């Protein structure tokens, strides 16, 4: 898929951010932004350990891939890879996604898209507006497995994060208005 120079220029400042947050204390300071998007503390904090030093990093662009990481004590705790794609994922990719994440299930979303959400991550496609530079955005979200208890509550926490993060990122990346 071809990106226009204007669309690429609007994404470049977002894509060049390297370290957004760095905090240290006994209790974890939840960053206000992840991947350049403002995320509610109540959405992000359940996915993170209770304490540690936090850093966020991001690099790239949706083509070939925008990579965002949240590290606690220099260990990746949350990763999101976002790519622009031309068509919906084929059924076999959704079957693969079901096996990637603990207790994963295909779910409807609060936005125009499809998601497989598990206790330790999610694969999501979001449909872009007709005027957007791409047709879909693909999100691969991964949590550090040894931090996740793999409960129904963990799945709800990931779902809550997806429903906050994905629509915000689709707007930020000019996929939706």
Buried (B, 14 or more C-beta within 10 A) or exposed (E): EEBEEEBBEBBEEBBEBEEBBEEEEEEBBBBBBBBBBEBBEEBBBBBBBEBBBBBBBBEBBBBEBBBBBBBBEEEEBBBBBBBBBEEBBEEEEBEEBBEBBBBBEEBEBEBBBBBBBBBBBBBBBBBBEEEBBBBBBBBBBBBBEEBBEBEEEBBEBBBBBBBBBBBBBBEBBBBBE
